[in-house]
Amino acid sequence: MKQLLLSLALLLSFSLMQAQTAGENIDVTHYAIHVNELNFTNQTLQGETFIDFTATANVQQILLELKYLEVASVTATGATVSGFSQDGDFLTINLASPLASGNTATLDIVYGGNTFSETWGGVEWWGDYVYNLGVGFDSQPHNLGKSWFPCVDNFTDKATYDVFVTTTNDKKAICGGNFVETIDNGNGTSTWHWNTPQEIATYHISFAVGDYEVWEDVYHGIERDIPITVYAKPSQINNVPASMVHVKEIAAFFEESMGAYPFNRIGYVVTGKGCMEHTDNIAIVPSVVDGTLAGEEYIAHELSHMWSGNLVTCAEAGDMWLNEGFAQFWGAFYESAVYGEEHFQNTISGKVNSINAWCNSPANWMPLNNMPLDMTYNTNAIYERGAVIVNTMMNYMGRENFLAAMRQYFQEYAYQTATSEQLCEALTQYSGIDMHGFFDTYVYSSGMPHLYAVIKSVEQVGEWYDVTLEHRYQHIGDTHIGQHNAYELTFIGPDFQLETARVVWDGLNYEATCSVGFEPVGVIGDFNNNWLDGKTQKNFMLKSSSQQNFANFKVEATSFTDSVFVAVENHFVGPYDDPLVPYLTLSSQHFWTINRYDFGEAQVTGMFDYTTSTDGDIIQTANDSATLLYRRDASEAWHEIAYTVYAGSTWKHGRFIVDNLPSGEYTIAAWDKEALGTEEQHQAGMMLQMYPNPSADMIRLTWDEPADGMIRIIGMDGRELRRAIFRKAEGVSLSTAGLPKGYCTVMRLGKDGTVLATEKLIIK
């Protein structure tokens, strides 16, 4: 019985130990890491680490992390160690008597053995070089400070460091922090000592050992001169100046944007794998310093981590966008200073289109925060989407407000950790802009919003034009309804004047009036393509006979006298206003907005593609007959537009060709051919009959029983040509004299405005 009780007690003790979190009862203040021997043949490391800590509770058992390496001894100053054990990645240290809360002590841990590495991360042996990468993409959690020294390996327990690395005299040991000294041991080895006085996370401290040469420079920062060091192989060192030619400009832009440089030097070291934002000692792959600027984005991205990630670190892996999303944004934003605003806008527009398309897939409907560990380092989920949302945030707040608030945020949380919620509160406090609605929509909700505006009416008031706009909000991939929605709209004037306005609204639908200094011929949402807004977008300026392709749409202009501007918006939702025509189904997945402006004369042809992959919601069998619908703006109903069908088109895929392409909205729709052939459809067809067709001067329209309603005749350009209102009538006659020759659409509407029937009419 006693044996059973003892076994249960041991099992309970083991379970409690496993449930304990490493370092939860201590605060580590300093690590002195001694890498005493590196065996390149056996790929082993022998080390000793001194850990200064303060007890945050009464401590009798300490849990640390150490991966693969075996502990030989544990002693302490300020406490007495009664024993230790290792289980997987955990090192448990027992004290002979409790250490009272608030007291300090130092652990001395001797260890060694083969080191850990994975696909990307850990201690990497690279020929005659060895280095660490502070995180692993496969490991969960990802932190891998534990791969070379015992530690509290998380984001929140930050400490200062001294690192001592002993290696043969033909090699250098490069670490984070300030270089202190090199001690010649008199036996063919030297010990390199580096000190990091700032508190950083365990995954940010580093070492790299090998035959390195150094390229040095100085950046004159806003508060002090900051050394620049790049350690590379001798064969590459001459490539460094050309690849680092803009590093000072990048640093200056980051200081201006985020505040004074927070660490000791701007340092890079070439490693076999990378890139990794170790403090003062950024790991970069050889291709980044190949003598070109091809890898400059990585130079900027990793340097920006000195603020986003190292100075202020995400509190847990689920908020990795605070590190990587921001760094990906800064790694593009620097282009505005180095290469000009247009260059940056082109870069960010490409990211916006890519992530809008990525977010449109149900497989990718996930919040930006609380990210599962297996997605922490997913390029699209965290890096690129994070960058696009940060850029959207900057546009939402205004650039100056955003940068000023970010500088305050970095100052408030310097050398600490932060959560998404804390960032939201900080931006709200420092900018005076309530950011809760933005974070609810873009950070805490799955999917993405679709933001949309269309002109309903234009009224001249003196020298100004009051433009009434209909705004819509729809959240793709979530039931969330956005509050404090903000969106930028650019009005196009008859002489290609451009005027931008911002509209803010709550909820799904909103009608607003903007005063514009000209009568607009079109409106484009997010003209510069800066927002995550549920659509992809591209602006073309056609200057010669050419064809441009974008989002299943092609535009071709010929017979130029001057250039043609065409803006294409591909919305990832179906049209908001369905005409509800019997047996006609509109796409629920996308529609286009096309804005065209001719600076001279040109023949402009638009080509709209449909496929079962992009339009599978409405085109599924041979009974589904695709068609193209159009409307000029919200004042018109959707109707078929005149088109020709590209030769070779089938029910599965094809192309509609629209000559003299008008501005407006377009969507794919499908007729149900099987239903059209039934008796039921015959009765529906009785809702509108017309003759003669074609018509030269007069047309008679009839239906099956007396009713109230309206007849509208819509031309090929989407404009209304004729209208007739009727009461208790079974038919009306309309003059077609003077109407433009060609195809038009006749619509019968009920008294409530519902479209009851449409028919094609040819005017001769």
N, C-alpha and C positions, 0 to 999 in steps of 0.2 A: 504493500500500500504506500509506504514511504517512497519507494522507487517511482511509483506512478505519479505521486504528488510532485516529486522532484522533476520528472519529465514534463509535466504540465506547466510547472513554474518556468522551466527553461524555455519551453515553447512560447509561453506568454511573453517572456523577456525578449526573445528573438523577434516576435511579432511587433512588439512595441518599438524595438530598435529599427525594424524595417519601415515602420510607419513614421518614424522621426525624419525630419528634413535636415539635410546636411547644414550645419552651422546655425540651426534655429535658436540655440541658446547662447551664442557668442557673436561678437562683432569683431571681425579681423581688422586690425588697423595697419599691419605691415607684414610683408613677406620679404625674407632674405633668401633668395633661391641660389643655391650653389650647384652648378652642373660641373662636377669634378672630373668626369671622364666620359668621353664619347668614343665608342669603338665602332669604326666605320665597317670593319669586316663582319662583325657579329651583329651590328646595328643595335647596340645596347647603350644605355645611359646609366651612369651612377651619379646620384645626387644627394644633397642634404638641404632641407628647407627649414628655416626658423620662422615660426608663425607667432606674431604678437597679437594678442586678442584681449578683449574685455568681456567678462561674463555679463550677459543680459538677464540671467536668472541664476538661481543656485544650481551650479553645474557639477555633476559627478560623472557624466558620460558625454563625450564629444564625438560627433559624427562628421567626418571629412570625406572627400572623394579623391581617389587615385586609381587610374585605369592601367591595367596590365602590370605596372611596376610593383615589385614586392618590397615591403617594408622590412628592414633589418632591425631597427630599434626606434623607440620613442622615449624621450626624456623631456623634462620640463623644468623651467625656472619659475618660481612663484606657485607651483603646485607639484604634487607627487603623482606620477603615473604608476598605476598598479598593474596594468596590462593593456594589450591591444589585440585586435583581430581584424582580418580582412575578409570581406564577403562580396565578391564581384567588384563593383566600382567603389564600394564603401569601406572606409577605414574607421573602426570604432576604437576610441581611446577611453579607458576607464581611469578615473582618479581615485586615489586612496581615500580621500575625504572631499566633501563638496567644496567648490570654490564659490564664495558668496557673490551675489549679484553686485556688479560695479567694480569688482577686483580684476586685476590684470595678471596675465601670465604669458610665458613664451614656451611654445612647443619646439622641440628639436627632433626632426624626423629624418632618418637615414634610409635610403631606398635605392633600388636599381633593377635592371633587367632589360628585356626586350621592350621596345616602345610600341605604342598603338598607332595605327593609321587606318584609314578607310578610303573609299572612292575619292573623297575630297575632305581632308581634315586630319588632325592629329600631328604626330611627328613624322616628317617625310625625309627619307634618306635619298639623296639625289646625286648619285655618283660620289664625288669627294666633297659634297655639300650636305648639310643637314639643317632643317629649319622646322618650326612648328606653324600650324594653321589653327587659330584659336577656336574654330567651330568645325563641326562635321555635318555634312548634308544628310548622312544616313542616320547618325546617332540621334536618339531622342531621350532626354533633351540634347540640344545640339552643342552646348558648351563643352570645350575640350581643353581648358586650362589644365584639367586633371590628367591630361596625357603626358605631362612632363614634370608636374610637381603636385604635392598634396594640397588641397585647397577647399574653400567653400565656393563651389563652381556654379554661381548663378549671376543674375544681372544686378542684384540689389546690394550685395555685400562687397562694397568697393574698398580698396586699400592702396597704400603706397608700396613701392617696390625697390629693392636693390637686387640686381642680378649679377652673379659672378659666373663666368663661363671659362673653363680651362680647356685649352686646345693646343695642338702643336704649333710651333712658331711659324709654319708656312701658311697658317690660316688666320683669319680674323673672326672675332665673335661680335656680331652686331645685334644690339638689343634696343628696346624702347628706352626713352628717357634721355638723360644727359650722360655723355661719356665722362667717367671719373678718372680712370687710370688703367694702364696695362702693367701687370707685374710679371717680370721674367722669373720663372721658377727655377732656373738654372739647370733644368733637366731636359731641355728641348721643348718645354711647354711654357705657355704664358696664360695668365688669368686676366680676363677682361672684365672690368667693373662698370656697370651702368646703373644710374639712379633715376627713378621716376617719382618726383615729389607730389604729384597730383594723385588723388584717389581715383582709380579706374577698376573696371571689372576684370576678373581673372582671364577672360578670353581675349583681352586687349593687350596683355603683356606678351613679349615675344623674344625669340632668339633666332639667329641665322648664322651658321658657321661655314666658312669656306675660303677659297682664294679670291677675295674681293678686292677691287680697287674702288676708290671713292671719287665722285665728282662733287664739288662743293661750290656753293654760292651763298649769297645773303639776300634775304627779302627785308626791305625796310617797312615794317608793319606800322599800324596806326599807333601802337604804344611802344614798340621796341624793335630792334633788329632781330630777325629770326634766321638762324642758320638753315640752309638747304643742303641736305646730303642725299646722294643717290649712290648706293653700293651695287656694283655690277661685276660680272665676270670680266677679266682683262680683255677678252675678245670683243666685248660689247661696250666698254667704257667710252669709246670715242663716238658712239651713237647717241649717248645720253643728251648732250647739249641740244641737238636738233629736236629730239622728242620732248624735251622739257622747256622748250623755248617760251611757252606761255605760262609756266607755272607761277611766276610772280603776278601776272595779271589775274590768274585764277584766284590766287590767295588774296589779292587786294579786293576782288569782287566779293569773295566770301566774307572777308572782314567787314566790308561795307554792308553786306546783307545780314550777317548773323552776329557780328560783334568781334572783338579782338581775338586773335588766335589763342586758343586756350591751353596749348601744350608747349613743348620745349624746342622742337625743331620740326621742319617740314622734311620728313625722312621717308625714303623708299629703299627697298632692297629687292634685288631680282631673285626669284625662287622658281622652282620647277612648276609649281601649281600656284594659283592665285586667281583673283586678287583678294586681299584681306586687309582690313583696316586696323592693323595693330598700331597702337599709339606711338607716334614718332618713327615708326619702322614699318611702313606699309609694304606688304608683300605684293609684288607685281610680277607677272610672267614675262619671259624674255621678249615676246612680241611687242610689248608696250614700249620698249626702248630699242626699237629697230632702226632708229634714225629718221623715222617719219612721224607724222601726227595721227596715224591710224588708231593708236591706242589712247589718245588724249582724253576721251570720255572716261576711261578708267582712272586716269590720273586725277581728273576732277572729282569723279564719284567718290573715290576712296579718300581724297583729301577732305571732302565735305563731311565725311563721317567723324572727323575730329570734333565737329559740333553735333551733328545728328547721329548719335549712336555712342560716341565716346564721352563727350562732355555731358550730354543728357542721353541716358540709355533707356530703352523700353523696359518696363518693370517685369514683363514676362514675354515669352516667345509669341504668344497670341497677338501681341501688339507690335510685331516686327516691322509693320509698315512705318512706324515712327522712326526706325533706323533706316531701313532699305528703301521704302517708298520716298522718303524725303531725300535720301542720298541720290536716288535715281533722278529725282526732280532737279536737285542742284547740279547734277552731272549733265543736265541739258541746259539749265537756266544760265550757266556761266557763258554760254555762247552769245547771249545778248550783249555782254560786255566785250568779249574778245572778237567776235565775228559780226556783230550787229543784230538788231532786233529781228530783221527779216529772216536771218539764218535760224535764230531760235524759234521763231514762229513756224517755220517749215519743219523743224525737228519735232516740236511738240504736237503739231497737227498730225504728223504721221503716227505718233504714239496715241493720240486721241482717237483716230480712226481705228487703229488696231485694237484698242481696249474696248471701245464701243462695240465692235464686232465680237470680241471675246466675251464680253458680259452678256451678249444676247443669247448665248447658249445656256439651256437649263442646267447643264453639267457644271456651269461656272457661277451659279447663283449662290453666293456665300457672302456674309458680311466681311468687311475689310479687317475688323478687329476680331478677337477671340478665334484666331485662325488655328485650325488643327496643326499639330506639330509636323505632320507629313507634308503640309503646304507652306511651312514657314519660309522656305527659300524658293518657292515657285515663282518663276520669272514674271508670269502674267498676273497671278493672283496678288502678289505683294509688290514687286519692284515696279513693273510698268503701270499697273492699276493704281498703286500708291502714288506714283509720279503724276499721273493724270488727275487724280483727285486733289493732290496738293496744288497743282496748277489751276484746277477749277476753284479751289479755295482762295487762291490769290486773286483770281478774277472776281469772285464773289465779294471779297473784302475790299478790293482795290489794292494795287501793288504796294503803294507806300504804307497803307494801313497794315497790310499783311507783314511786310518786312519789319516795320517798327514793333509790331506785336511779337514777332518771332524773336527779335533781339531781346525783348523783355523776358520771354519764355526761357531762352537759353540762360539768361542771367539768374532767373529765379530758381531753376532746377540744376544749376551748374554742379557737376560732379555727383549728381544724384540720378535717380530714375524717375520716370513719369509714365502715366497711362494715357489712353485716348481721352478719358474723361477729364484728366488734369490739363491736357493740351486745350481741350474745348473751353474750359473755365478760364485758362490763362488768356487765350485769344479774345474771349468775350470781355474780360476785364481790361486788357491793355488796349483794345481797339474801340471799345464802346459799341461794338456790333454784336448782337445776340447770335452766337454761332450754334445754338442748340438745334435749331431746325436743320442747319446744314449737316451737322454730325449725325442726326437721326436719319437723314436721307442718304448720305454718302458713305458713312462709316459703319453705322450700326445696323443698317438694312441690307438685305441681299439684293442682287441684281443692280439696277440703275434706274434713274428717272428718265422719262421721255418728256422733254419740254418743247412746247410747240406754240406758235402764234401765227395767225392768218388775218389778213385785212377783211373786215366786214363792210366798212363804208368809209368814204372820204368826203369831208365837207369843208369848203373854203370859208374861212372866217377872216375877212380883211386880207392881209398879206400872208396869212398862215393857213395851213390846212390841218384840220382836226381829223386824225386817222383813228378810227375805232377798231380795236384789235380784239380778237377772241383768243384767249390763252387757255391751254389745256395742260394738265399734268396727268401722267399715267406712270405707274411704277412697274417696270418689267421685272418679274421674278420675285415680287413681294406684294403683300396687301397694304404696305405702308402708303399713307397719304401725306405728301410733303407740306410742311409749313415754312413760312418765310422763303418761298421759292423765289429765286432771282434769275433773270435771264436778260441777255443783251440782244437787241434787235438793230439791224442796220437797214435804213430805208434807202432806196435807190431812186434818184430823181430823173427827170426826162433828159437832162444833160449829164447823166451819170454822176450827179452829186450823191455823196454818201453822208448820211447823218445817223449817229448811233444813239439809242435810248435804252434805258434799263427799266424793266418792269418787275415789281415785287408783288407776290400774291400768296395767299394761303389756300390750301385745298386743291380740288381738281379743276374747277372751271373759274374763269375770271374774264371780265370784259373791262378794257381800259382804253382811254383815249390819249394819244400822244399828239402834240402840236409840232408840225414839221414845216420848215421854210420853203417847201416845194410840194407839188402834187406827186406823190410817189407812184412809180410804175411797178414797184415790187418791194418785198421785204425779205431779208435773210436773217434767220436766227443764227447767232454766234458766227458772225462773218469770218473771223479769224480761226475758227475751229479750235477753241480753247477749253471747251467744257465737256464733261462727261454728261451727255444729254440724250442718249438713246438714238443716236443717228450717226452715220458717217457723212462726210461732206468734202467737197473739193470745188475750188474755183478755177476756171480755165480762162485764159485770155488767148484766143485764137488769132494769130496774126498772118497766117498763110493757109492755103488749102491743106487741111490736115484733119485727122480723126483722133479724138481723145476718148479713153475708156474709163469708166468708173462705176462700180456698184451695179453691174448688169445693165448699164446704160452707156450708149455710145453717142457722141455728137460729132457731126461732120459738117464743116463749113467750106463752101466753094464760092467762086466768082466774087472775090473780095474787092471792095474799094477801100476798106479800112478794117480794123480788127473787130472781133466779136467777143463779148464777155458772156460766159455761161457758168452759173453757179448751180451745183447739183447737191441736193440734200436727200439722203436715203434713210428714211425713218424706219425704225425697227418695231413699229406697231402698225396695225391696220388703220385705214381712214376713220376719222372720228364720226363722220356723217355718212351713214349708209343710206342710199336712196330706197332700199327695201323693194326693189323690183322683183316680182315673182320669178323664181328659177334662176336668178342671177346672184352669185355669191362673190362678195369682194374679199380680197386678201385680208387675212387677219395678222399678217406678219410684216408687211412693209408697204410703203408708198413713197413716191418721189415728189420733191418740190424742185421745179426748174425755174430759174430766173435767167432770162436772156436779155442782153442789151447790145444793140448794133451801133458801132461808131460810124459806120458808113452803110454800104449795102453789101449783103452777102446772102447766099443761099444756105440755109441752116437746116440740117436734117437730124432728127433725133431717132435713136433706135433703142427699143426697150425689150430686153430679153426675159423670157419666162422659162422655168425648168421645174421639173417635179421635185428637185432638191430645195429650191428656194421658194416654190409656190405649192408645195405638197399638201398644204392645208385645203386648197381648193381644186387642184389638178391631180386626180388620183387614178382615173380610168379614162378610156376613150370616150366616155359619155360626157366628160367635162371639156367644154369648148372654150378655150381661153379668149379673152378680149381685153381691150385697153380702154379704161375710163379716164375722164379728164374733168377738171373744173378750173376756172380762172382763179377764184378765191372763194371765201365763205359765203359770198352773196349768190353763188350759183349752186345748183344741184349737180351731183356727179352724172355724167352721161358719156356715151361712147363718142370717141373722136375718130375722124377719118384717118385710116391707116391702110397701108398695104402689108401683106405678110411676106416675109423673106422666103425665097424658094428653099425648099428642103425642110421647112418647119413641120413639126408633127404635133400631136396632142401632148406629147411628153416635153418637148422643148421647141422653142421657136423665137421669132423676133418680129415685133411690130415696128414698122417704119413710118414715121410721121414727117411729112414734108412741111416746110415753113413752120418749124417747131415754135408753138406759142409758149410764153411763160405760164406757169400754173402748176397744178398738182395732178399727178398721174398715179394710177394704180392698176394692177392686174386684177381681173375678175374672170369668172367662169360661168358660162351658161350650162345648165343641165339639159343636154340634148335629149336624153331619154324622157324627161318630164315634158319637154316641149312637144313631144310627139304624142302625148296622151290626150284623151278626151277632156281631162281636167284642164289642160293647158288650152285646149280649143275654147273652153268657156272663158278662161282668163283672157284669151285673145280677143274675145268679144268686147273686152273693156276698151279697145281702141282699134277701129278700122279706118282706113283713109284711102281716098281715090280722087283724082288719078295720081299715080306715082310711077314715073316722074311727073312733076307738075310745072306748068309754065306761068300761070297767072292766078289760079284758084284751086283750093283743095277743100274737100268735104271730109269731116271727121265724125264718126259715129261710134256709139257704144250700146250696150245691151238694155239699159233701162234709164229712166230719168234720174238725174243727179245734179248736185252742185259741185263746182270745182273750177279748174283753170287749165288752159292749154298754153304750153310754152314751146316756141321753136328756137332751138339753140344752134348757132352757126359753128363752123369748123374751128373758129378761134375761141369758142367757149362763150361768146357774147349772145345775149338774148336778142333775137331778131323780131319776133312777134309774140304777143301775149293776148289771150282772150279769156275773160271770166264769164262763166255761165251759171244759170240758176234753173233747176228742174228741167234740164235739157237732155235729149238723147243724142245731140250732135250739134256741131257748129260748122260754119264755112269761114275760111280765112283766105285773104288775098296773099299770094306769094309773089305778086308783081314787084319787081325791084330788088328782090332778095338776091344775094350773090349766088352765082351758079355753082353747083357742086353738091356735096353731101351736107345734110344737117340732121338734127335729131328732134323729133316731136315727142313731147312729154305730156301725159295727162296726169294731173294732180287732183287728189280729193280735196274736200273743203277744209280738211285739217292740214293740208300741205303734203300729205303722203303721196309719193310717186306710185301711181297705179299701173302705168304702162308706158313703154317707150317704143317708138318705131323709127326706122330709118326713112328719110325722105330725100329724094334727089330733085334739085331745082335745075330746070333746063332753060 
